[in-house]
Amino acid sequence: MLIAPIPDNDAQRLESLRQYFLLDTAPEAEYDRVSHIASQICQTPIAMVSLIDKDRQWVKSYFGLAVENIPREISLCAHTIVNVHPLIVEDTKMDHRFWDNPAVTGPPNIIFYAGVPLLSSEGFAIGSICVIDHYPRQLAPAQKMTLQALAAQVMLLMELRRTNNRLVKARAEAEELARQKSQLLATLSHEIRTPLHALEGYTQLLIDEKPRDDQQKSLRRLQTTGRTLVNLVNNILDYSKLQAGKLVLESIPFSLSELIQQAVEMQNWRVQQKNIQLVTQIDARLPGQLKGDATRIFQVLVNLISNAIKFTEAGEVRVHVSVTSDDASEIDLKIEVSDTGIGIPPKSLALLFNEYTQVSASTTRLYGGTGLGLAICRQLLELMGSKLEVRSREGEGSQFGFRLHLPVLETAPKERSSRLSQPNDLLLAVDDNPLNTKLLAHLIAKQGGQVATFNSPLKALESARTVPYRAILLDLHMPELDGYELAQNLQELQPGVPLVAVSADDSVETIERVKSTGFQFFLRKPFLPHDLVRILKELS
């Protein structure tokens, strides 16, 4: 018996074979049909599709012979893969290579054998499709051609499998990369916004403690710088979320008039420095309460107003809100921010909304900026079903506007107190950072409320066993018990009490977990006083 020689490239051949992930897999109907067809066309009692592994012939499918493995040293298919052409042995007993082969002299009594090598996409013979008979015989030319065609069909099946496996692997890798990116964004959000929250909090506390007149200017400048940095960080992180499809809009009650007032107040220091006017003009028909993503609308307003101030050296920046149509339940608005600044050359308008791009290098040198602000505005507005429109004349100024279609909660403006309606009701605030609880207590007290603060989740939980609370504000990242676990325990002790999650991580995953845990509100750090006031109004 002649044992089939091992090809010189057997290591590469075996690696090519393994890439199909077919060895030792369960039977599959497609391969079984191929064996059946081969048997019928060649009129043989046996047909097989096999792969030649390092030490065996592994049978993927068979017809007429139930076998899974054949030792490679006695395998006729091992001889087939040595040649790129079909191996046809009309009578094995008359062939010096096989006359004494155990598979010839005993079961399954292979007398006639015809095998076609299966060639991988890399050109390696990794197996064969063969037909077997117990008597000497020949194949007609048409049968040989059909057997070769079936071999090509088997390779198509195998290539499809390999492609699918690669796609599955690529998808898994992409999902893992997206998970890692999402985790990185969440970590960055938390790690960057946490110290910014401390900066905003300490500055606000110092300003509210009525410092000397000579200190006011420095503190206001520090506050403006901090809030500018917060806006920049929000732009960068939100841009990453937008690119990853991870930014989800919320729908909450808000006052557009108050949002505009807050955005203007944030920019007052810069306006005073440049000695220009910042004017608001709001349609008297604007309802007091709308419903939408107040955070993102505020972000767009701040970006547009900040941009207008940046490029205006004389004159004014004007924020104009007009009602274009309204009924009892919905309203159409047009919001425009115009300036008397340097304007934009017509040839640069097409580049205006490109990420990281400003109209010229000289603009970047003179005015600074990342070039992300308008790109963020455009994408946020598109997410809200709107678009950013621009009109500009070089040397005369620019006008940026957008339209919103929003539900109306109140048909007419209505004065609402920013103070808690029942000041004797006690709130609970829990955060492991004493500065955060101090800031919360200070801001809540300014609104006429009372709050019990704890830096230990366990002590807060113990207090809730005996003290009824009106509402509960919880940091999400704490030792002993995190905010989610604490919320679940508090819900058992005081069911129905509103919960407010407070965190520097506003990733989609975090927001979804916040909602599923039972929180009614989410307050993102660093928050400005009006962010907390808005939630306190909802609690009043």
C-alpha distance (Angstrom), angle and dihedral (degrees) to the residues before:
residue distance angle dihedral
M1 . . .
L2 3.77 . .
I3 3.80 114.8 .
A4 3.77 112.8 -142.3
P5 3.80 112.0 -104.6
I6 3.81 118.5 -111.8
P7 3.81 109.3 -113.5
D8 3.79 116.0 -117.0
N9 3.79 89.5 -123.1
D10 3.82 94.7 47.7
A11 3.83 93.3 124.7
Q12 3.81 91.3 55.7
R13 3.80 90.2 41.9
L14 3.81 91.4 54.1
E15 3.80 91.1 47.7
S16 3.80 89.5 51.7
L17 3.81 89.3 49.7
R18 3.79 93.3 50.9
Q19 3.81 91.5 53.5
Y20 3.81 89.1 69.5
F21 3.83 91.9 61.3
L22 3.79 89.7 -145.4
L23 3.81 103.8 121.8
D24 3.81 114.9 110.4
T25 3.79 93.5 2.9
A26 3.79 125.0 144.7
P27 3.83 121.4 -91.6
E28 3.79 114.8 -80.7
A29 3.80 125.8 -156.8
E30 3.82 94.0 -134.1
Y31 3.80 92.8 59.9
D32 3.82 92.8 40.8
R33 3.81 89.6 55.2
V34 3.81 90.6 52.5
S35 3.83 91.1 54.5
H36 3.79 90.7 47.5
I37 3.81 92.8 49.6
A38 3.82 91.5 47.9
S39 3.80 90.3 52.8
Q40 3.81 92.8 48.3
I41 3.80 96.3 46.7
C42 3.80 95.7 44.1
Q43 3.81 91.2 38.8
T44 3.81 94.0 -131.4
P45 3.80 127.3 140.6
I46 3.80 92.8 -131.9
A47 3.81 134.8 45.7
M48 3.79 130.3 165.4
V49 3.78 142.9 -178.6
S50 3.79 107.7 -148.4
L51 3.79 140.9 174.9
I52 3.79 123.2 -149.2
D53 3.78 110.8 -133.7
K54 3.79 125.5 -177.9
D55 3.83 96.0 -79.2
R56 3.79 105.2 7.3
Q57 3.75 150.4 41.0
W58 3.79 104.0 -120.3
V59 3.81 114.2 -158.4
K60 3.80 114.0 -140.5
S61 3.80 94.9 -179.6
Y62 3.79 136.6 -0.8
F63 3.77 143.1 -178.5
G64 3.80 120.9 -155.0
L65 3.81 97.0 1.9
A66 3.80 123.6 68.7
V67 3.78 104.2 -150.8
E68 3.80 133.4 133.3
N69 3.80 106.3 -176.0
I70 3.79 136.3 23.7
P71 3.81 121.7 -175.6
R72 3.78 109.4 -106.0
E73 3.82 93.2 -129.2
I74 3.82 92.5 64.0
S75 3.81 96.4 34.4
L76 3.79 117.3 118.6
C77 3.79 87.9 -162.7
A78 3.83 87.6 61.5
H79 3.79 85.8 65.4
T80 3.81 90.8 48.4
I81 3.81 94.2 60.5
V82 3.81 91.4 55.0
N83 3.81 88.4 69.5
V84 3.79 129.6 52.7
H85 3.80 89.5 -147.4
P86 3.82 127.0 71.5
L87 3.81 115.7 -82.8
I88 3.83 111.1 -136.4
V89 3.81 120.1 -179.7
E90 3.81 111.1 -178.3
D91 3.84 94.0 -171.7
T92 3.78 119.2 12.4
K93 3.83 91.7 -168.8
M94 3.76 88.5 64.3
D95 3.85 94.0 47.2
H96 3.83 117.2 89.8
R97 3.81 90.3 -145.3
F98 3.79 96.2 59.0
W99 3.84 112.9 16.9
D100 3.80 92.1 103.9
N101 3.81 98.3 33.3
P102 3.86 110.4 130.2
A103 3.83 89.2 -129.0
V104 3.83 87.8 57.6
T105 3.81 101.0 41.3
G106 3.82 92.2 41.4
P107 3.79 139.5 18.5
P108 2.95 127.7 1.4
N109 3.84 85.0 25.5
I110 3.79 98.8 -145.5
I111 3.81 106.7 -161.1
F112 3.78 100.3 149.8
Y113 3.80 120.1 37.6
A114 3.80 131.8 175.6
G115 3.81 119.4 175.3
V116 3.81 133.2 175.4
P117 3.81 117.5 -160.7
L118 3.79 119.1 -120.5
L119 3.81 107.1 -131.8
S120 3.78 119.0 -155.1
S121 3.80 121.2 -139.4
E122 3.81 86.7 -98.1
G123 3.82 90.4 57.1
F124 3.82 97.9 -106.5
A125 3.82 120.7 137.6
I126 3.79 101.1 -126.7
G127 3.80 100.5 166.7
S128 3.77 144.7 -30.0
I129 3.76 147.5 -115.1
C130 3.80 109.5 -133.9
V131 3.80 142.0 175.7
I132 3.82 123.5 -150.6
D133 3.78 135.4 -164.2
H134 3.81 134.1 -177.9
Y135 3.81 94.1 -132.0
P136 3.81 134.8 56.0
R137 3.80 111.9 -92.9
Q138 3.81 147.2 135.7
L139 3.81 137.9 -119.1
A140 3.76 122.5 -122.8
P141 3.82 116.0 -123.5
A142 3.82 90.4 -108.6
Q143 3.82 90.2 52.9
K144 3.83 90.9 51.4
M145 3.80 91.0 50.6
T146 3.79 91.6 48.2
L147 3.82 91.8 49.6
Q148 3.81 89.4 52.6
A149 3.80 90.1 47.8
L150 3.81 89.3 52.1
A151 3.81 89.3 50.8
A152 3.81 88.6 54.8
Q153 3.83 89.0 48.9
V154 3.79 90.7 52.9
M155 3.81 90.0 51.9
L156 3.80 90.3 50.3
L157 3.80 88.6 54.9
M158 3.78 90.7 48.1
E159 3.81 93.5 47.0
L160 3.80 89.9 50.0
R161 3.78 88.8 52.2
R162 3.79 92.2 49.3
T163 3.81 91.6 47.5
N164 3.81 90.9 49.6
N165 3.79 90.6 48.9
R166 3.77 90.6 50.2
L167 3.80 90.6 49.1
V168 3.80 90.8 49.4
K169 3.79 89.9 49.2
A170 3.80 92.3 45.7
R171 3.80 90.4 49.0
A172 3.79 91.4 49.2
E173 3.80 90.2 49.1
A174 3.81 91.0 47.6
E175 3.80 91.0 49.2
E176 3.78 90.8 48.4
L177 3.80 90.6 48.1
A178 3.80 89.8 49.4
R179 3.81 89.8 48.5
Q180 3.79 91.1 50.5
K181 3.80 91.2 46.6
S182 3.79 90.6 48.8
Q183 3.80 90.1 49.2
L184 3.80 90.5 48.1
L185 3.80 91.1 50.8
A186 3.79 90.6 49.2
T187 3.80 91.1 49.1
L188 3.80 92.7 46.1
S189 3.78 90.5 47.3
H190 3.79 91.4 52.4
E191 3.81 97.0 40.9
I192 3.82 95.3 46.2
R193 3.78 100.0 38.4
T194 3.82 95.3 45.9
P195 3.84 95.6 67.2
L196 3.81 89.8 39.2
H197 3.79 87.5 55.7
A198 3.79 89.1 54.5
L199 3.82 90.4 49.6
E200 3.80 92.7 49.9
G201 3.79 92.5 42.8
Y202 3.80 97.3 49.9
T203 3.81 92.0 44.4
Q204 3.80 91.9 51.1
L205 3.80 91.5 48.0
L206 3.80 91.7 50.8
I207 3.81 92.4 48.3
D208 3.81 92.0 48.6
E209 3.79 91.2 51.4
K210 3.84 88.0 69.0
P211 3.81 101.4 -117.5
R212 3.78 123.2 -159.9
D213 3.78 117.7 -72.4
D214 3.80 91.5 -108.9
Q215 3.83 89.5 55.6
Q216 3.78 95.9 48.8
K217 3.79 94.6 75.7
S218 3.81 94.4 52.3
L219 3.79 93.3 45.4
R220 3.80 92.9 49.5
R221 3.79 89.6 49.6
L222 3.81 89.9 49.1
Q223 3.80 90.5 49.5
T224 3.80 92.7 48.5
T225 3.81 91.1 48.5
G226 3.80 91.5 49.0
R227 3.78 93.5 48.8
T228 3.80 91.1 46.9
L229 3.79 88.3 53.4
V230 3.81 90.3 48.5
N231 3.80 90.2 52.4
L232 3.81 91.1 48.9
V233 3.81 92.1 50.0
N234 3.81 90.9 47.2
N235 3.81 89.9 51.9
I236 3.80 93.2 51.0
L237 3.80 95.4 45.2
D238 3.79 93.7 42.6
Y239 3.79 91.1 48.4
S240 3.81 88.9 55.6
K241 3.80 89.9 49.5
L242 3.79 91.8 49.0
Q243 3.80 91.0 51.1
A244 3.80 90.3 50.0
G245 3.82 93.1 44.8
K246 3.78 88.8 -118.9
L247 3.79 101.1 122.7
V248 3.79 113.8 101.2
L249 3.79 123.3 -172.1
E250 3.79 121.0 -129.5
S251 3.77 127.5 -148.0
I252 3.80 115.0 -141.3
P253 3.82 136.2 147.1
F254 3.81 114.2 -92.1
S255 3.78 143.4 156.8
L256 3.80 113.5 -118.2
S257 3.81 90.6 -161.6
E258 3.79 90.0 57.0
L259 3.80 92.1 46.0
I260 3.80 90.3 54.1
Q261 3.79 91.5 46.4
Q262 3.81 90.8 51.1
A263 3.82 92.3 47.4
V264 3.80 89.9 50.3
E265 3.80 92.7 47.6
M266 3.80 89.6 53.5
Q267 3.82 89.9 57.9
N268 3.81 99.2 41.0
W269 3.79 94.3 99.1
R270 3.80 92.8 53.9
V271 3.82 90.8 47.4
Q272 3.79 91.3 51.8
Q273 3.80 90.9 49.3
K274 3.80 92.2 53.4
N275 3.82 94.0 40.2
I276 3.80 94.3 -129.1
Q277 3.79 131.2 129.6
L278 3.81 125.6 -104.7
V279 3.79 108.0 -161.2
T280 3.80 131.6 -177.3
Q281 3.79 124.6 -157.6
I282 3.81 114.3 -175.4
D283 3.79 126.0 -177.8
A284 3.81 110.4 -113.4
R285 3.82 89.0 -135.5
L286 3.81 91.9 65.1
P287 3.84 108.0 121.2
G288 3.77 118.9 -124.2
Q289 3.79 95.5 -124.6
L290 3.79 129.7 37.1
K291 3.77 131.6 166.9
G292 3.80 124.4 -124.6
D293 3.78 144.4 86.8
A294 3.80 99.9 -42.6
T295 3.80 92.6 178.6
R296 3.81 94.5 56.7
I297 3.82 94.4 41.6
F298 3.79 88.5 51.0
Q299 3.81 89.7 49.0
V300 3.81 91.4 52.8
L301 3.82 91.4 47.8
V302 3.81 92.9 49.3
N303 3.81 91.8 48.5
L304 3.80 93.7 49.0
I305 3.81 94.9 44.5
S306 3.80 92.0 44.8
N307 3.80 90.6 49.0
A308 3.80 92.0 49.5
I309 3.81 92.5 50.2
K310 3.81 91.4 47.2
F311 3.79 93.3 58.7
T312 3.81 97.8 38.2
E313 3.81 119.7 88.0
A314 3.81 98.9 166.8
G315 3.78 137.4 17.2
E316 3.78 122.3 23.1
V317 3.78 149.7 -48.7
R318 3.80 113.6 -138.1
V319 3.81 129.5 -162.8
H320 3.79 110.9 -160.2
V321 3.82 126.3 -174.9
S322 3.78 120.2 -172.3
V323 3.80 130.6 178.6
T324 3.81 109.2 -132.2
S325 3.80 97.0 -179.8
D326 3.76 136.3 -10.2
D327 3.77 145.0 171.9
A328 3.78 135.6 175.3
S329 3.79 94.8 -72.1
E330 3.83 109.2 23.8
I331 3.77 139.9 33.8
D332 3.80 138.6 -164.5
L333 3.78 116.0 -144.6
K334 3.76 136.4 -173.8
I335 3.79 116.5 -155.8
E336 3.80 119.9 -170.0
V337 3.80 132.7 -178.6
S338 3.79 112.2 -164.7
D339 3.78 131.9 178.2
T340 3.81 141.8 -176.7
G341 3.79 92.8 -131.7
I342 3.78 136.3 124.2
G343 3.80 95.2 -61.8
I344 3.78 127.2 -148.2
P345 3.82 127.5 -83.0
P346 3.84 111.8 -118.2
K347 3.82 92.1 -120.6
S348 3.82 90.4 56.6
L349 3.81 97.1 52.6
A350 3.82 91.7 85.0
L351 3.82 90.5 58.1
L352 3.77 95.0 45.3
F353 3.79 98.3 98.5
N354 3.80 97.4 39.7
E355 3.78 114.1 119.5
Y356 3.82 116.3 -103.6
T357 3.82 90.6 3.4
Q358 3.79 129.8 120.7
V359 3.78 125.8 -175.5
S360 3.81 93.1 -99.1
A361 3.78 143.4 -6.9
S362 3.81 89.6 -111.0
T363 3.82 89.5 56.4
T364 3.78 89.9 54.8
R365 3.79 91.9 49.0
L366 3.80 94.1 47.9
Y367 3.78 101.3 39.0
G368 3.81 106.9 19.0
G369 3.79 123.6 -152.8
T370 3.80 137.1 134.3
G371 3.79 98.3 -102.9
L372 3.82 89.1 -123.5
G373 3.81 99.5 105.1
L374 3.81 99.8 81.7
A375 3.81 92.4 37.5
I376 3.82 88.9 54.9
C377 3.82 91.1 47.2
R378 3.79 91.5 50.6
Q379 3.81 94.0 49.7
L380 3.81 94.7 43.6
L381 3.79 90.8 50.8
E382 3.80 91.8 47.7
L383 3.80 87.5 53.1
M384 3.82 87.1 54.3
G385 3.81 92.0 49.6
S386 3.79 94.5 -103.7
K387 3.79 137.0 101.1
L388 3.78 136.6 -139.9
E389 3.79 114.5 -113.6
V390 3.80 124.9 -165.9
R391 3.80 136.3 -166.8
S392 3.77 120.9 -179.9
R393 3.79 143.8 163.3
E394 3.76 118.9 -160.2
G395 3.79 110.6 -109.6
E396 3.82 93.4 8.4
G397 3.78 105.8 69.3
S398 3.80 143.6 -99.7
Q399 3.78 139.2 -97.2
F400 3.80 123.4 -153.0
G401 3.78 119.0 -172.2
F402 3.77 143.6 167.2
R403 3.79 138.6 -178.7
L404 3.80 128.7 -129.4
H405 3.78 131.8 -165.1
L406 3.82 108.1 -158.6
P407 3.81 139.7 166.5
V408 3.80 115.7 -106.4
L409 3.79 119.9 -132.2
E410 3.80 95.4 -178.9
T411 3.78 124.4 31.1
A412 3.80 93.7 -148.0
P413 3.80 135.8 25.9
K414 3.74 110.8 -81.9
E415 3.75 128.3 -168.9
R416 3.76 112.3 -123.5
S417 3.74 125.3 -174.7
S418 3.76 114.7 -121.4
R419 3.79 88.7 -148.9
L420 3.76 124.5 91.8
S421 3.81 108.4 -93.5
Q422 3.78 93.1 -138.5
P423 3.80 107.7 38.1
N424 3.80 92.6 -179.0
D425 3.78 91.2 64.8
L426 3.79 110.3 101.2
L427 3.80 123.3 -132.9
L428 3.78 124.6 -157.5
A429 3.84 121.7 -139.6
V430 3.79 121.7 -175.5
D431 3.82 124.8 -173.9
D432 3.79 129.2 142.5
N433 3.84 89.4 -137.5
P434 3.85 110.4 80.7
L435 3.82 91.5 -153.5
N436 3.79 90.9 60.1
T437 3.79 94.2 50.9
K438 3.81 89.9 45.1
L439 3.80 90.7 53.2
L440 3.81 92.4 46.6
A441 3.79 91.4 49.3
H442 3.81 91.1 49.0
L443 3.81 95.1 49.4
I444 3.80 94.3 43.1
A445 3.81 90.9 49.5
K446 3.83 89.2 52.7
Q447 3.82 87.2 58.5
G448 3.79 91.9 51.9
G449 3.78 96.4 -102.3
Q450 3.77 134.1 127.9
V451 3.77 123.9 -134.9
A452 3.78 136.6 -175.1
T453 3.81 109.8 -146.1
F454 3.80 128.2 -157.6
N455 3.78 131.7 -178.4
S456 3.80 91.6 -168.0
P457 3.83 117.5 68.6
L458 3.81 90.5 -156.0
K459 3.81 92.8 53.9
A460 3.80 89.9 47.6
L461 3.78 89.8 51.5
E462 3.79 90.5 50.5
S463 3.81 90.6 50.7
A464 3.81 91.7 51.4
R465 3.80 89.8 59.8
T466 3.80 90.2 70.4
V467 3.82 108.4 15.5
P468 3.83 120.4 68.8
Y469 3.79 114.4 -138.9
R470 3.78 130.2 -157.0
A471 3.83 94.4 -147.8
I472 3.80 137.0 -11.5
L473 3.82 129.6 -135.2
L474 3.81 114.6 -162.8
D475 3.77 133.4 -174.8
L476 3.81 109.0 -137.4
H477 3.82 100.1 -144.2
M478 3.80 110.2 60.2
P479 3.81 136.6 134.2
E480 3.82 121.3 -114.0
L481 3.82 91.4 24.9
D482 3.79 125.7 9.8
G483 3.79 120.3 -137.5
Y484 3.80 93.8 -95.8
E485 3.80 94.4 53.4
L486 3.78 91.9 43.2
A487 3.81 91.0 50.1
Q488 3.80 91.7 53.4
N489 3.81 91.5 50.3
L490 3.80 92.4 46.4
Q491 3.80 91.7 49.4
E492 3.80 88.7 58.1
L493 3.82 91.6 50.4
Q494 3.81 97.1 40.7
P495 3.80 109.6 18.5
G496 3.78 116.9 -163.8
V497 3.81 96.0 21.3
P498 3.85 109.1 136.4
L499 3.80 114.5 -108.1
V500 3.82 125.4 -150.5
A501 3.81 118.9 -164.1
V502 3.81 114.6 -148.0
S503 3.80 116.9 -165.4
A504 3.81 145.1 138.6
D505 3.81 88.7 -138.0
D506 3.80 111.3 82.5
S507 3.80 98.7 164.8
V508 3.80 119.3 146.3
E509 3.79 90.0 -109.9
T510 3.80 91.5 52.9
I511 3.82 93.4 46.9
E512 3.81 91.2 49.4
R513 3.80 91.3 49.3
V514 3.81 90.4 46.9
K515 3.81 90.6 54.7
S516 3.80 94.4 44.7
T517 3.80 91.0 50.4
G518 3.81 91.2 57.9
F519 3.82 104.1 -102.5
Q520 3.81 113.1 149.9
F521 3.82 96.8 -162.9
F522 3.80 139.1 31.1
L523 3.81 122.4 -152.2
R524 3.79 113.8 -168.5
K525 3.79 120.5 -147.1
P526 2.92 128.2 -98.0
F527 3.78 89.7 42.6
L528 3.77 126.3 177.7
P529 3.81 119.6 -133.5
H530 3.81 92.4 -101.7
D531 3.85 90.3 57.3
L532 3.78 90.3 59.8
V533 3.81 92.4 40.5
R534 3.79 90.4 55.7
I535 3.80 91.2 55.7
L536 3.80 92.2 43.9
K537 3.79 88.0 55.3
E538 3.77 90.4 53.9
L539 3.80 89.2 51.0
S540 3.83 93.2 49.0
